[in-house]
Amino acid sequence: MTDMQQMTQQGRQIEEGSFDIIDREIEQIHGGHDFSPAQWTVVRRAIHTTGDFEFADLFRFSDGATTAGIEALKAGAPIITDVTMIKSGLSQQRLSVYGNQPHCFISDSKVIEVAKKVGETRAIWAMRHARDLGLLDGAIVGVGNAPTALFEVLRMVAANEAKPALIVGIPVGFVKAEESKQALTEQSAVPYIASLGRKGGSPLVVSTIHALLTESV
């Protein structure tokens, strides 16, 4: 067993059994898939996390996105998240293999203060705070809840204010979530992993990063 796997034998058996079912049903019921092996690891974990095979139709990858993410993780890249749920959900055991540190500034007192003062979302200023700390360049950015955070990172990329190694953009919701993911897939400056439409959420960002970590060994 590696540090990227389940810690117990029973846990590994349950996980592997679930993956076997997903592999079988995607072929027998859902018409198969065209993902590369690394991409399928990401999508399969998304299906495993949600029980929803529709994600096999919703996920999008830029060219070389999984490779970019794996290389960034192996280089010890920080992981910048829009909400604490992602940070809390990431396995410390798995992150410790390459020394990746997750950061979320949504509850930082300075972020809250300035966001209230100017009337913008905390998510926007949390990403600006990460930029100001020099954490965005070469980082993996994971957005699972706040479309405004994703739009802001894309704005910073376009303005040459930040250059993440990978953006995982899967915000869930009805207001600007779909539009933010569409904007992510329409740019080519930074590699991305996205899931189109309204569906998404923090657990999918966690599952995506865990999938990349398992592919890194």
Disulfide bonds with the S-S distance in Angstrom:
none
